[in-house]
C-alpha cells in the first residue's frame, strides 16, 4: 500500500509540474504549482524519520507564502491598468520574487537547507532537481527584470560559497551546491532558454550520480565518508570525479554548461557578471574538494570488494561513464560527424 501511495503521489507531482509549464494562463500555472506542492508533502512524510514532519511543515509554509505572493501579483496585474508602466515593473519584480522563493534562490533560500536536512535521499533528489523545473520555466515566461535577476544571481553565488564552507552535513552541502547552480541557471534562462535546459539536464545527471552513491552507502555526514567508501576504490574514484564535475572542472561534463553560459554572457556584454560568477564558483569548488579529500586522504585501500550488489554497481558505473566521459564524447561527435 505504501508503495502504491508513493507511485500515486509521484505521478501527481509530475502532473502538477507539467500543468504549470504547459498552461496558457497564469491561474493554470498557479494551479499546477499547488498540485505539485500538495503531492510532494505526503512523499516527505515517513514513519521511520522523526524529522520529516518538521521538514514538511517548513516546506509547506514557505511554498504557501510564495504561492500567496504569486497569486497577489497576478490579481494586481489583472486589476491595475497595464498602461501604468511603473506598476507593471514593480509587479513583475514581485512575481519573479515569488518564483525565486519557490525554487530556493538566495537571499530567499532560508527554508531550503533546513527542509532538506530532514529528508531521505530520494526526497532530497526530488527537491534538488524536479522541484526546480516549474519555477524556472515560469521565470522564462515572465517579463525579464534583468537588474533584479542579476542581484539574485550574485546573492546565490555569495551565499552558497560562504555558507557551504563550514557544513559537515552532506544534504546541506548538496543544498548549497544547488543554490550555486540555481544562480547559473537563472543567468542562462535570462538570455537563452535552450542553455538553461542543457544546464539543468547535465546538473540533474551529475546530482543523480552523487545521490545514488550517497544512498547506496547510507551516507549523511562528512565524518562517515572517511571509511565508508574504502571498500571499493573504483566507486571512490567515481565519487571524487563527480564532485569535480559538479564544480565545473574540465574535462568533465559539468564544465560544458558553464562554458556555454559564460559564452552567452560575454556575447551580451555582461563581462562583470561573468567574472563574478566564475570567481565565486571557486568558493563552492573549495568545499567540494573538502568532501573529496575527506573521502580520499585519511585511509586508502587497494582491495576491491564485492559487497555491493552487481545491479547497483552496474547502474553506478554506467551513469558515471556518461557524466565523466560526456564532454569528450560530445566533442568527438561535433568534430567528426
HELIX and SHEET records of a PDB file:
HELIX    1   1 UNK A    2  UNK A   22  1                                  21    
HELIX    2   2 UNK A   26  UNK A   44  1                                  19    
HELIX    3   3 UNK A   52  UNK A   79  1                                  28    
HELIX    4   4 UNK A   85  UNK A  103  1                                  19    
HELIX    5   5 UNK A  112  UNK A  117  1                                   6    
HELIX    6   6 UNK A  121  UNK A  128  1                                   8    
HELIX    7   7 UNK A  130  UNK A  132  5                                   3    
HELIX    8   8 UNK A  133  UNK A  141  1                                   9    
HELIX    9   9 UNK A  146  UNK A  163  1                                  18    
HELIX   10  10 UNK A  170  UNK A  191  1                                  22    
HELIX   11  11 UNK A  193  UNK A  217  1                                  25    
HELIX   12  12 UNK A  222  UNK A  224  5                                   3    
HELIX   13  13 UNK A  225  UNK A  228  1                                   4    
HELIX   14  14 UNK A  229  UNK A  231  5                                   3    
HELIX   15  15 UNK A  233  UNK A  246  1                                  14    
HELIX   16  16 UNK A  254  UNK A  267  1                                  14    
HELIX   17  17 UNK A  271  UNK A  296  1                                  26    
HELIX   18  18 UNK A  310  UNK A  336  1                                  27    
END                                                                             
